[in-house]
Amino acid sequence: MERGHRALAEIDGQAGQEVVAALADIAPDFATYVLEFPFGDIYSRPGLDLRSREIATIAALAAMGNATPQLKVHIEAGLNVGLSRDEIVETLMQMAVYAGFPAALNGLFAAKEVFAQRTGQGSEAGA
């Protein structure tokens, strides 16, 4: 659980904490599972660095085509762990080949929103 809290803070920052907090009143056990399994167990494994994990996560969420809120959180996370905007855009464009143009377009529009929000907050991280 502690490892999950640390990983969530490093990767998703405030956005991750908001997801966990939003689950507190409806499914607190699920919030615990999110902290323990994906962040405490998977993200904390040594086999891939966080940048690589976020590229894979962004690609998977974009390919699903029905996970835009989670995609936005992970685009933000990608910027937090050092991905550039160009790397994120290229990852999303790659999805046109394997998941189709609609999935790539939806991902690109999600990235556009995240980038605009970051710029609007005065943060150029990941630019």
Rosetta constraint file for C-alpha pairs under 8 A:
AtomPair CA 1 CA 5 HARMONIC 6.29 0.50
AtomPair CA 1 CA 32 HARMONIC 7.66 0.50
AtomPair CA 1 CA 35 HARMONIC 6.13 0.50
AtomPair CA 1 CA 36 HARMONIC 5.05 0.50
AtomPair CA 1 CA 40 HARMONIC 6.11 0.50
AtomPair CA 2 CA 6 HARMONIC 6.31 0.50
AtomPair CA 2 CA 40 HARMONIC 7.38 0.50
AtomPair CA 3 CA 7 HARMONIC 6.15 0.50
AtomPair CA 3 CA 36 HARMONIC 7.77 0.50
AtomPair CA 3 CA 39 HARMONIC 7.35 0.50
AtomPair CA 3 CA 40 HARMONIC 4.85 0.50
AtomPair CA 3 CA 41 HARMONIC 7.96 0.50
AtomPair CA 3 CA 44 HARMONIC 7.36 0.50
AtomPair CA 4 CA 8 HARMONIC 5.96 0.50
AtomPair CA 4 CA 35 HARMONIC 4.66 0.50
AtomPair CA 4 CA 36 HARMONIC 5.40 0.50
AtomPair CA 4 CA 37 HARMONIC 7.64 0.50
AtomPair CA 4 CA 38 HARMONIC 7.73 0.50
AtomPair CA 4 CA 39 HARMONIC 4.51 0.50
AtomPair CA 4 CA 40 HARMONIC 3.53 0.50
AtomPair CA 4 CA 41 HARMONIC 7.31 0.50
AtomPair CA 4 CA 44 HARMONIC 7.80 0.50
AtomPair CA 5 CA 9 HARMONIC 6.17 0.50
AtomPair CA 5 CA 35 HARMONIC 6.22 0.50
AtomPair CA 5 CA 39 HARMONIC 7.47 0.50
AtomPair CA 5 CA 40 HARMONIC 7.32 0.50
AtomPair CA 6 CA 10 HARMONIC 6.27 0.50
AtomPair CA 7 CA 11 HARMONIC 5.96 0.50
AtomPair CA 7 CA 39 HARMONIC 5.70 0.50
AtomPair CA 7 CA 40 HARMONIC 6.82 0.50
AtomPair CA 7 CA 43 HARMONIC 7.05 0.50
AtomPair CA 7 CA 44 HARMONIC 6.85 0.50
AtomPair CA 8 CA 12 HARMONIC 5.45 0.50
AtomPair CA 8 CA 13 HARMONIC 6.49 0.50
AtomPair CA 8 CA 16 HARMONIC 6.14 0.50
AtomPair CA 8 CA 17 HARMONIC 7.49 0.50
AtomPair CA 8 CA 35 HARMONIC 7.29 0.50
AtomPair CA 8 CA 39 HARMONIC 6.09 0.50
AtomPair CA 9 CA 13 HARMONIC 4.40 0.50
AtomPair CA 9 CA 14 HARMONIC 7.15 0.50
AtomPair CA 9 CA 16 HARMONIC 7.07 0.50
AtomPair CA 9 CA 17 HARMONIC 7.39 0.50
AtomPair CA 10 CA 80 HARMONIC 7.66 0.50
AtomPair CA 10 CA 81 HARMONIC 7.65 0.50
AtomPair CA 11 CA 50 HARMONIC 7.70 0.50
AtomPair CA 11 CA 77 HARMONIC 5.21 0.50
AtomPair CA 11 CA 78 HARMONIC 7.61 0.50
AtomPair CA 11 CA 80 HARMONIC 6.25 0.50
AtomPair CA 11 CA 81 HARMONIC 6.25 0.50
AtomPair CA 12 CA 16 HARMONIC 4.76 0.50
AtomPair CA 12 CA 17 HARMONIC 7.67 0.50
AtomPair CA 12 CA 73 HARMONIC 6.95 0.50
AtomPair CA 12 CA 74 HARMONIC 7.18 0.50
AtomPair CA 12 CA 76 HARMONIC 7.03 0.50
AtomPair CA 12 CA 77 HARMONIC 4.76 0.50
AtomPair CA 12 CA 80 HARMONIC 7.13 0.50
AtomPair CA 13 CA 17 HARMONIC 6.69 0.50
AtomPair CA 13 CA 77 HARMONIC 7.59 0.50
AtomPair CA 13 CA 80 HARMONIC 7.92 0.50
AtomPair CA 14 CA 18 HARMONIC 6.17 0.50
AtomPair CA 15 CA 19 HARMONIC 6.46 0.50
AtomPair CA 15 CA 73 HARMONIC 6.45 0.50
AtomPair CA 16 CA 20 HARMONIC 6.42 0.50
AtomPair CA 16 CA 73 HARMONIC 7.43 0.50
AtomPair CA 17 CA 21 HARMONIC 6.02 0.50
AtomPair CA 18 CA 22 HARMONIC 5.94 0.50
AtomPair CA 19 CA 23 HARMONIC 6.53 0.50
AtomPair CA 20 CA 24 HARMONIC 6.66 0.50
AtomPair CA 20 CA 31 HARMONIC 5.17 0.50
AtomPair CA 20 CA 34 HARMONIC 7.75 0.50
AtomPair CA 21 CA 31 HARMONIC 7.76 0.50
AtomPair CA 22 CA 26 HARMONIC 7.87 0.50
AtomPair CA 23 CA 27 HARMONIC 5.17 0.50
AtomPair CA 23 CA 28 HARMONIC 5.68 0.50
AtomPair CA 23 CA 30 HARMONIC 7.16 0.50
AtomPair CA 23 CA 31 HARMONIC 5.80 0.50
AtomPair CA 24 CA 28 HARMONIC 4.38 0.50
AtomPair CA 24 CA 31 HARMONIC 6.77 0.50
AtomPair CA 27 CA 31 HARMONIC 6.66 0.50
AtomPair CA 28 CA 32 HARMONIC 6.46 0.50
AtomPair CA 29 CA 33 HARMONIC 6.32 0.50
AtomPair CA 30 CA 34 HARMONIC 6.22 0.50
AtomPair CA 31 CA 35 HARMONIC 6.41 0.50
AtomPair CA 32 CA 36 HARMONIC 6.07 0.50
AtomPair CA 33 CA 37 HARMONIC 5.70 0.50
AtomPair CA 33 CA 38 HARMONIC 7.86 0.50
AtomPair CA 34 CA 38 HARMONIC 5.82 0.50
AtomPair CA 34 CA 39 HARMONIC 6.74 0.50
AtomPair CA 35 CA 39 HARMONIC 5.32 0.50
AtomPair CA 35 CA 40 HARMONIC 5.90 0.50
AtomPair CA 36 CA 40 HARMONIC 4.53 0.50
AtomPair CA 36 CA 41 HARMONIC 6.30 0.50
AtomPair CA 37 CA 41 HARMONIC 4.92 0.50
AtomPair CA 37 CA 42 HARMONIC 6.37 0.50
AtomPair CA 38 CA 42 HARMONIC 4.91 0.50
AtomPair CA 38 CA 43 HARMONIC 6.01 0.50
AtomPair CA 39 CA 43 HARMONIC 4.90 0.50
AtomPair CA 39 CA 44 HARMONIC 6.39 0.50
AtomPair CA 40 CA 44 HARMONIC 5.83 0.50
AtomPair CA 41 CA 45 HARMONIC 6.53 0.50
AtomPair CA 43 CA 50 HARMONIC 7.26 0.50
AtomPair CA 43 CA 53 HARMONIC 7.28 0.50
AtomPair CA 48 CA 52 HARMONIC 6.07 0.50
AtomPair CA 48 CA 53 HARMONIC 6.36 0.50
AtomPair CA 49 CA 53 HARMONIC 6.35 0.50
AtomPair CA 50 CA 54 HARMONIC 6.08 0.50
AtomPair CA 50 CA 81 HARMONIC 6.41 0.50
AtomPair CA 51 CA 55 HARMONIC 6.29 0.50
AtomPair CA 51 CA 78 HARMONIC 6.55 0.50
AtomPair CA 51 CA 81 HARMONIC 5.86 0.50
AtomPair CA 51 CA 82 HARMONIC 6.54 0.50
AtomPair CA 51 CA 83 HARMONIC 6.30 0.50
AtomPair CA 52 CA 56 HARMONIC 6.29 0.50
AtomPair CA 53 CA 57 HARMONIC 6.12 0.50
AtomPair CA 54 CA 58 HARMONIC 5.90 0.50
AtomPair CA 54 CA 74 HARMONIC 6.74 0.50
AtomPair CA 54 CA 75 HARMONIC 7.86 0.50
AtomPair CA 54 CA 77 HARMONIC 7.10 0.50
AtomPair CA 54 CA 78 HARMONIC 5.39 0.50
AtomPair CA 55 CA 59 HARMONIC 6.12 0.50
AtomPair CA 55 CA 78 HARMONIC 7.12 0.50
AtomPair CA 55 CA 88 HARMONIC 7.30 0.50
AtomPair CA 55 CA 91 HARMONIC 6.88 0.50
AtomPair CA 56 CA 60 HARMONIC 6.11 0.50
AtomPair CA 57 CA 61 HARMONIC 6.05 0.50
AtomPair CA 57 CA 74 HARMONIC 7.07 0.50
AtomPair CA 58 CA 62 HARMONIC 6.03 0.50
AtomPair CA 58 CA 71 HARMONIC 6.12 0.50
AtomPair CA 58 CA 74 HARMONIC 6.12 0.50
AtomPair CA 58 CA 75 HARMONIC 6.46 0.50
AtomPair CA 58 CA 88 HARMONIC 7.84 0.50
AtomPair CA 58 CA 91 HARMONIC 7.55 0.50
AtomPair CA 58 CA 92 HARMONIC 7.58 0.50
AtomPair CA 59 CA 63 HARMONIC 6.05 0.50
AtomPair CA 59 CA 91 HARMONIC 6.29 0.50
AtomPair CA 59 CA 92 HARMONIC 6.38 0.50
AtomPair CA 59 CA 95 HARMONIC 6.71 0.50
AtomPair CA 60 CA 64 HARMONIC 6.23 0.50
AtomPair CA 61 CA 65 HARMONIC 6.81 0.50
AtomPair CA 61 CA 66 HARMONIC 7.76 0.50
AtomPair CA 61 CA 67 HARMONIC 5.94 0.50
AtomPair CA 61 CA 68 HARMONIC 7.52 0.50
AtomPair CA 61 CA 70 HARMONIC 7.25 0.50
AtomPair CA 61 CA 71 HARMONIC 5.58 0.50
AtomPair CA 62 CA 66 HARMONIC 7.89 0.50
AtomPair CA 62 CA 67 HARMONIC 7.25 0.50
AtomPair CA 62 CA 68 HARMONIC 7.51 0.50
AtomPair CA 62 CA 71 HARMONIC 6.58 0.50
AtomPair CA 62 CA 92 HARMONIC 6.93 0.50
AtomPair CA 62 CA 95 HARMONIC 7.18 0.50
AtomPair CA 62 CA 103 HARMONIC 5.84 0.50
AtomPair CA 62 CA 104 HARMONIC 6.67 0.50
AtomPair CA 62 CA 106 HARMONIC 7.39 0.50
AtomPair CA 62 CA 107 HARMONIC 5.33 0.50
AtomPair CA 63 CA 95 HARMONIC 6.27 0.50
AtomPair CA 63 CA 98 HARMONIC 7.69 0.50
AtomPair CA 63 CA 99 HARMONIC 5.08 0.50
AtomPair CA 63 CA 100 HARMONIC 7.96 0.50
AtomPair CA 63 CA 103 HARMONIC 5.72 0.50
AtomPair CA 63 CA 104 HARMONIC 7.47 0.50
AtomPair CA 64 CA 99 HARMONIC 7.81 0.50
AtomPair CA 64 CA 103 HARMONIC 7.41 0.50
AtomPair CA 65 CA 102 HARMONIC 7.87 0.50
AtomPair CA 65 CA 103 HARMONIC 5.17 0.50
AtomPair CA 65 CA 106 HARMONIC 7.31 0.50
AtomPair CA 67 CA 71 HARMONIC 6.01 0.50
AtomPair CA 68 CA 72 HARMONIC 6.12 0.50
AtomPair CA 68 CA 106 HARMONIC 7.81 0.50
AtomPair CA 68 CA 107 HARMONIC 7.48 0.50
AtomPair CA 68 CA 110 HARMONIC 6.85 0.50
AtomPair CA 69 CA 73 HARMONIC 6.49 0.50
AtomPair CA 70 CA 74 HARMONIC 6.27 0.50
AtomPair CA 71 CA 75 HARMONIC 6.04 0.50
AtomPair CA 71 CA 107 HARMONIC 7.48 0.50
AtomPair CA 71 CA 110 HARMONIC 7.33 0.50
AtomPair CA 72 CA 76 HARMONIC 6.23 0.50
AtomPair CA 72 CA 110 HARMONIC 5.98 0.50
AtomPair CA 72 CA 111 HARMONIC 6.75 0.50
AtomPair CA 72 CA 114 HARMONIC 6.41 0.50
AtomPair CA 73 CA 77 HARMONIC 6.15 0.50
AtomPair CA 74 CA 78 HARMONIC 5.89 0.50
AtomPair CA 75 CA 79 HARMONIC 6.44 0.50
AtomPair CA 75 CA 88 HARMONIC 7.23 0.50
AtomPair CA 75 CA 111 HARMONIC 6.52 0.50
AtomPair CA 75 CA 114 HARMONIC 7.15 0.50
AtomPair CA 76 CA 80 HARMONIC 6.24 0.50
AtomPair CA 76 CA 114 HARMONIC 6.67 0.50
AtomPair CA 77 CA 81 HARMONIC 6.27 0.50
AtomPair CA 78 CA 82 HARMONIC 6.38 0.50
AtomPair CA 78 CA 83 HARMONIC 5.21 0.50
AtomPair CA 78 CA 84 HARMONIC 7.94 0.50
AtomPair CA 78 CA 88 HARMONIC 7.62 0.50
AtomPair CA 79 CA 83 HARMONIC 4.92 0.50
AtomPair CA 79 CA 84 HARMONIC 6.31 0.50
AtomPair CA 79 CA 85 HARMONIC 7.31 0.50
AtomPair CA 79 CA 125 HARMONIC 6.58 0.50
AtomPair CA 79 CA 126 HARMONIC 4.88 0.50
AtomPair CA 80 CA 125 HARMONIC 7.41 0.50
AtomPair CA 80 CA 126 HARMONIC 7.30 0.50
AtomPair CA 82 CA 126 HARMONIC 6.12 0.50
AtomPair CA 83 CA 87 HARMONIC 6.14 0.50
AtomPair CA 83 CA 88 HARMONIC 6.81 0.50
AtomPair CA 83 CA 126 HARMONIC 5.93 0.50
AtomPair CA 84 CA 88 HARMONIC 6.44 0.50
AtomPair CA 84 CA 126 HARMONIC 4.47 0.50
AtomPair CA 84 CA 127 HARMONIC 5.70 0.50
AtomPair CA 85 CA 89 HARMONIC 6.13 0.50
AtomPair CA 85 CA 115 HARMONIC 7.77 0.50
AtomPair CA 85 CA 126 HARMONIC 5.82 0.50
AtomPair CA 85 CA 127 HARMONIC 5.52 0.50
AtomPair CA 86 CA 90 HARMONIC 6.04 0.50
AtomPair CA 86 CA 127 HARMONIC 7.99 0.50
AtomPair CA 87 CA 91 HARMONIC 6.11 0.50
AtomPair CA 88 CA 92 HARMONIC 6.25 0.50
AtomPair CA 88 CA 111 HARMONIC 7.75 0.50
AtomPair CA 89 CA 93 HARMONIC 6.10 0.50
AtomPair CA 89 CA 108 HARMONIC 6.60 0.50
AtomPair CA 89 CA 111 HARMONIC 7.43 0.50
AtomPair CA 90 CA 94 HARMONIC 6.11 0.50
AtomPair CA 91 CA 95 HARMONIC 6.79 0.50
AtomPair CA 92 CA 96 HARMONIC 7.45 0.50
AtomPair CA 92 CA 104 HARMONIC 5.45 0.50
AtomPair CA 92 CA 107 HARMONIC 5.96 0.50
AtomPair CA 92 CA 108 HARMONIC 6.22 0.50
AtomPair CA 93 CA 97 HARMONIC 7.92 0.50
AtomPair CA 93 CA 104 HARMONIC 5.64 0.50
AtomPair CA 93 CA 105 HARMONIC 7.98 0.50
AtomPair CA 93 CA 108 HARMONIC 7.55 0.50
AtomPair CA 94 CA 98 HARMONIC 7.26 0.50
AtomPair CA 94 CA 104 HARMONIC 7.54 0.50
AtomPair CA 95 CA 99 HARMONIC 5.18 0.50
AtomPair CA 95 CA 100 HARMONIC 6.47 0.50
AtomPair CA 95 CA 101 HARMONIC 7.52 0.50
AtomPair CA 95 CA 103 HARMONIC 6.88 0.50
AtomPair CA 95 CA 104 HARMONIC 5.31 0.50
AtomPair CA 96 CA 100 HARMONIC 4.29 0.50
AtomPair CA 96 CA 101 HARMONIC 4.52 0.50
AtomPair CA 96 CA 102 HARMONIC 7.54 0.50
AtomPair CA 96 CA 103 HARMONIC 6.78 0.50
AtomPair CA 96 CA 104 HARMONIC 5.03 0.50
AtomPair CA 96 CA 105 HARMONIC 8.00 0.50
AtomPair CA 97 CA 101 HARMONIC 7.57 0.50
AtomPair CA 99 CA 103 HARMONIC 6.02 0.50
AtomPair CA 99 CA 104 HARMONIC 7.29 0.50
AtomPair CA 100 CA 104 HARMONIC 6.46 0.50
AtomPair CA 101 CA 105 HARMONIC 5.91 0.50
AtomPair CA 102 CA 106 HARMONIC 6.03 0.50
AtomPair CA 103 CA 107 HARMONIC 6.13 0.50
AtomPair CA 104 CA 108 HARMONIC 6.08 0.50
AtomPair CA 105 CA 109 HARMONIC 6.15 0.50
AtomPair CA 106 CA 110 HARMONIC 6.19 0.50
AtomPair CA 107 CA 111 HARMONIC 6.18 0.50
AtomPair CA 108 CA 112 HARMONIC 6.11 0.50
AtomPair CA 109 CA 113 HARMONIC 6.35 0.50
AtomPair CA 110 CA 114 HARMONIC 6.39 0.50
AtomPair CA 111 CA 115 HARMONIC 6.00 0.50
AtomPair CA 112 CA 116 HARMONIC 6.07 0.50
AtomPair CA 113 CA 117 HARMONIC 6.10 0.50
AtomPair CA 114 CA 118 HARMONIC 6.17 0.50
AtomPair CA 115 CA 119 HARMONIC 6.14 0.50
AtomPair CA 116 CA 120 HARMONIC 5.95 0.50
AtomPair CA 117 CA 121 HARMONIC 6.23 0.50
AtomPair CA 118 CA 122 HARMONIC 6.50 0.50
AtomPair CA 118 CA 123 HARMONIC 5.28 0.50
AtomPair CA 118 CA 124 HARMONIC 6.79 0.50
AtomPair CA 118 CA 125 HARMONIC 7.95 0.50
AtomPair CA 119 CA 123 HARMONIC 5.38 0.50
AtomPair CA 119 CA 124 HARMONIC 5.98 0.50
